Amino acid sequence: MGKDSKPKAPTKGKAAAAGDAKKGDAKKGAAAEKTEKPATHVNVRHILCEKMSQIETAIERLNNGEGFDKVARDMSIDKARQGGSLGWKLRGDNVKDFSDAAFALPVSKVDKPVYTNPPIKTSHGYHLIMVEGRK
C-alpha cells in the first residue's frame, strides 16, 4: 500500500453487501436523473386575467378547492375558457416568461393543481399556469 492509500474496511456478511448495493443503486438513480433529457413539450393550462385583483380571486377559489378547469372557464379572458387548456406547447411557443414558468412546473392535475404563484405577468395580462404532462 502506498502512503496515501487507506485500507478497505472488511464487509460483514450479506447485510453489509445489501447496504452497499443500495448505495450503488442510489448513485445510479441520481446519475440517471442528471442525464435524463429535459422536456421539450408541456401540456399546459392557464387562467388569464387582465387585473391582479381578478387573478387574486382566482387564487382564492383554487385555494378553496375548486378545480383549475372550472376557475379557468369562469374567469379566463381568452380562448382558454374551455378549462384553460392550451394543449401541448413546445419550449419557446409562448412568450419567454410564460414558457420558462411552464417548463419549471411539476406535472399536476386540475383537481389538485400546482400552479405559478405569484402569477406570471406578460403583455397579455396575469397568468396562473399549471402543467398536466411533459414529453
C-alpha positions in Angstrom: 0.0 0.0 0.0 1.1 3.5 -0.8 1.5 6.3 1.7 -1.9 7.9 0.8 -4.0 4.8 0.3 -6.4 3.6 3.0 -7.2 0.0 3.7 -10.7 -1.0 2.9 -13.0 -1.9 5.8 -14.0 -5.6 5.7 -17.6 -6.3 4.9 -19.7 -8.3 7.4 -21.9 -10.7 5.5 -25.0 -10.2 3.4 -26.4 -7.2 5.3 -23.3 -5.1 4.5 -23.3 -6.2 0.9 -27.0 -5.3 0.6 -26.3 -1.8 2.1 -23.5 -1.3 -0.4 -25.8 -2.3 -3.2 -28.5 0.2 -2.1 -25.9 3.0 -2.1 -24.8 2.0 -5.5 -28.4 2.0 -6.8 -29.0 5.4 -5.3 -25.9 6.7 -7.1 -27.1 5.1 -10.4 -30.5 6.8 -9.9 -29.0 10.2 -9.3 -26.8 9.8 -12.4 -29.8 8.7 -14.5 -31.7 11.8 -13.3 -28.9 14.1 -14.4 -28.6 12.5 -17.8 -32.4 12.5 -18.4 -33.2 14.8 -21.3 -35.3 17.8 -20.3 -38.8 18.1 -21.6 -39.3 19.7 -25.0 -43.2 19.8 -24.7 -45.6 20.5 -21.9 -49.4 20.1 -21.8 -50.3 23.4 -20.3 -53.4 25.1 -18.8 -53.7 28.6 -17.7 -56.0 31.2 -16.3 -55.5 34.7 -17.8 -56.9 37.8 -16.2 -56.5 41.5 -17.1 -56.1 42.7 -13.5 -54.2 41.4 -10.5 -57.3 41.7 -8.4 -59.0 39.2 -10.7 -56.1 36.7 -10.5 -56.2 37.0 -6.7 -59.9 36.0 -6.8 -58.9 33.0 -9.0 -56.2 32.0 -6.5 -58.7 32.3 -3.6 -61.1 30.0 -5.5 -58.3 27.5 -6.2 -57.2 27.6 -2.5 -60.9 26.8 -1.6 -60.7 23.6 -3.6 -62.3 24.5 -6.9 -60.8 22.8 -9.9 -58.4 24.6 -12.1 -60.5 23.9 -15.2 -63.7 25.3 -13.6 -62.0 28.5 -12.4 -60.4 29.0 -15.9 -63.9 28.6 -17.6 -65.3 31.2 -15.3 -62.5 33.7 -15.2 -60.1 33.4 -18.1 -60.3 36.2 -20.7 -59.0 34.2 -23.7 -59.9 31.1 -25.7 -58.6 29.0 -22.8 -62.1 29.5 -21.2 -62.6 25.9 -22.2 -61.0 24.8 -19.0 -57.8 26.7 -19.5 -56.3 24.1 -21.9 -53.7 25.4 -24.3 -52.7 21.9 -25.3 -49.1 20.7 -25.9 -46.6 23.5 -26.3 -43.1 23.4 -27.5 -40.5 25.3 -25.5 -40.5 28.8 -26.9 -44.0 28.7 -28.3 -45.2 31.2 -25.8 -43.6 34.4 -24.5 -40.4 33.8 -22.7 -41.6 34.4 -19.1 -44.7 32.1 -19.7 -42.6 29.4 -21.3 -39.9 29.5 -18.6 -42.5 29.2 -15.9 -44.4 26.4 -17.6 -41.3 24.3 -18.1 -40.3 24.8 -14.4 -43.5 23.4 -13.0 -44.1 19.8 -12.0 -47.0 17.8 -13.5 -50.3 18.1 -11.6 -54.0 17.5 -12.0 -56.8 20.0 -12.3 -58.4 18.9 -9.0 -55.0 19.4 -7.2 -53.1 21.9 -9.3 -49.6 23.1 -8.8 -49.6 26.5 -10.4 -47.4 29.6 -10.7 -47.8 31.7 -7.6 -47.0 34.5 -7.8 -48.8 34.9 -11.2 -46.7 35.5 -14.4 -47.2 38.9 -15.8 -46.9 39.2 -19.6 -48.1 41.7 -22.2 -51.4 39.7 -22.3 -52.1 40.0 -18.6 -51.7 37.9 -15.5 -51.4 34.1 -15.8 -51.8 31.2 -13.4 -50.1 28.3 -15.2 -50.3 24.6 -14.5 -48.8 21.6 -16.4 -50.6 18.3 -17.0 -47.9 16.5 -18.9 -44.4 16.5 -20.2 -42.6 14.9 -23.0 
